[in-house]
Amino acid sequence: PTEDLYQKYFEENVLNKDFIVSLANENGTDITGQYTGWVFKLFKNTYFDGPMTAIKNGVTYTGTWACNEDYGKLTIIINQPTIPGEMVFINRPWRFTKKELPVMELAPWGSAAPTVLHMQRL
């Protein structure tokens, strides 16, 4: 089934891989520079959710990620130990606009705002 292909692809290409923010644009304002030095990694609990980390300068922040069944939606929440200011933009439900790895191209779920997030696999 197609679902199994999505799961296999996600597991092999996204989970346990290092990602950086290669583009962050909030309502037309380029905020990519706020993410210099951050490395994000998603880990597996099930095929549709799990823990994740955001690391900068040796400090690890933890949170969770979750996808819907067709991997059209990716929800990111970084919240421990305390939330760094730049994670406010990252922490939300995203929809995939392109899944051509090594770059995940995302836009806010349920919004037409000109806001984009590109996460590139290292």
C-alpha positions as CSV (number, residue, x, y, z in Angstrom):
1,P,0.0,0.0,0.0
2,T,1.0,3.6,-0.6
3,E,1.0,4.3,3.2
4,D,3.8,1.8,3.7
5,L,5.9,3.6,1.0
6,Y,5.4,6.9,2.8
7,Q,6.4,5.4,6.1
8,K,9.5,3.8,4.6
9,Y,10.5,7.0,2.8
10,F,10.0,9.1,6.0
11,E,11.9,6.6,8.1
12,E,14.8,6.4,5.7
13,N,15.1,10.0,4.7
14,V,13.8,12.1,7.6
15,L,14.0,10.3,10.9
16,N,17.4,10.3,12.8
17,K,18.8,12.8,10.2
18,D,20.2,16.2,11.0
19,F,18.3,19.1,9.5
20,I,19.1,22.9,9.4
21,V,16.8,25.8,8.6
22,S,17.8,26.9,5.1
23,L,15.0,29.4,4.7
24,A,12.6,31.0,7.2
25,N,10.3,33.7,6.1
26,E,7.5,35.1,8.2
27,N,4.9,37.1,6.4
28,G,7.5,38.3,3.9
29,T,10.3,39.0,6.4
30,D,13.4,36.8,6.1
31,I,14.3,35.5,9.6
32,T,16.6,32.7,8.4
33,G,19.5,34.3,10.3
34,Q,17.8,33.5,13.7
35,Y,18.4,29.8,13.0
36,T,22.1,29.9,12.2
37,G,23.8,27.1,14.3
38,W,20.6,25.2,15.1
39,V,20.4,21.5,14.2
40,F,17.1,19.7,14.3
41,K,16.5,15.9,14.5
42,L,13.3,13.9,14.6
43,F,13.3,10.5,16.3
44,K,10.8,7.6,15.9
45,N,8.2,6.6,18.4
46,T,5.7,5.4,15.8
47,Y,5.7,6.2,12.0
48,F,3.6,9.3,12.9
49,D,5.1,10.8,16.0
50,G,8.1,10.9,18.2
51,P,10.6,13.0,20.2
52,M,12.8,15.6,18.5
53,T,15.7,17.7,19.5
54,A,17.0,21.2,18.5
55,I,20.7,21.7,19.4
56,K,22.7,24.9,19.3
57,N,26.1,25.6,20.9
58,G,26.0,22.2,22.7
59,V,22.6,23.0,24.4
60,T,19.9,20.5,23.6
61,Y,16.2,21.5,23.6
62,T,13.7,18.7,23.3
63,G,10.1,18.5,22.0
64,T,7.9,16.4,19.8
65,W,6.9,16.0,16.2
66,A,3.8,14.4,14.7
67,C,2.5,13.7,11.2
68,N,-0.9,12.8,9.8
69,E,-1.4,9.6,7.9
70,D,-0.5,10.9,4.4
71,Y,2.5,12.9,5.7
72,G,0.9,16.1,4.5
73,K,1.0,17.8,7.9
74,L,4.0,18.0,10.3
75,T,3.5,19.5,13.8
76,I,6.6,20.6,15.6
77,I,6.8,21.5,19.3
78,I,10.1,22.4,20.9
79,N,9.4,23.1,24.6
80,Q,12.1,21.9,27.0
81,P,13.8,23.0,29.1
82,T,12.4,26.5,28.2
83,I,11.4,27.7,24.8
84,P,14.0,29.8,23.0
85,G,12.4,32.8,21.3
86,E,13.1,31.6,17.8
87,M,11.1,28.4,18.4
88,V,7.8,30.4,18.6
89,F,7.9,30.5,14.8
90,I,8.8,26.8,14.4
91,N,6.3,25.5,16.9
92,R,3.1,25.0,14.9
93,P,1.4,22.7,12.5
94,W,3.0,22.9,9.0
95,R,1.9,21.5,5.7
96,F,4.4,20.2,3.2
97,T,4.5,22.2,0.0
98,K,7.3,20.1,-1.4
99,K,8.8,16.8,-0.2
100,E,11.8,16.6,-2.5
101,L,14.6,15.9,0.0
102,P,17.1,16.9,1.0
103,V,14.8,19.9,1.6
104,M,11.4,19.8,3.3
105,E,9.5,22.8,2.2
106,L,6.8,23.8,4.6
107,A,4.0,26.4,5.0
108,P,1.7,27.0,8.0
109,W,-1.2,24.5,8.1
110,G,-4.6,26.0,7.4
111,S,-3.1,29.4,6.5
112,A,-2.5,31.3,3.2
113,A,0.0,33.6,5.0
114,P,3.3,34.2,3.0
115,T,5.2,32.2,5.6
116,V,7.6,29.5,4.7
117,L,10.1,27.1,6.4
118,H,12.7,25.1,4.5
119,M,14.5,22.5,6.5
120,Q,17.5,21.0,4.7
121,R,19.1,17.6,5.5
122,L,22.8,17.8,6.3
